[in-house]
């Protein structure tokens, strides 16, 4: 906790803003790498996280893109593709992918810390 310098009152810093900022940075970074890798213009979707969420990024045809930068990568890999599937249904498109950001490793090229994760059903739908 921090203290307000004028009133000397302790207060908690808003963790929500820190998490939102982290997510926003991840989405901006993911859109840059996905644009470079695919040639499609990929941008952040406004209004992500709402009731009828349709993914974090737009620009990949017929696809919902969920971006994730969670501390627990196992949780991210298991949970976020399921959420992306619901977003796919909301968006009425055929495909859903989840981009998971991992910590950068020394010697890795720029963007090599991202992985695309699919459920088995999402993968099967993609290759049909």
PyMOL commands that set and color helices and strands:
alter all, ss='L'
color gray80, all
select helices_A, chain A and resi 15-38+73-91+120-127
alter helices_A, ss='H'
color red, helices_A
select strands_A, chain A and resi 2-3+10-11+43-44+57-58+63-68+95-101+114-117
alter strands_A, ss='S'
color yellow, strands_A
deselect
rebuild
show_as cartoon
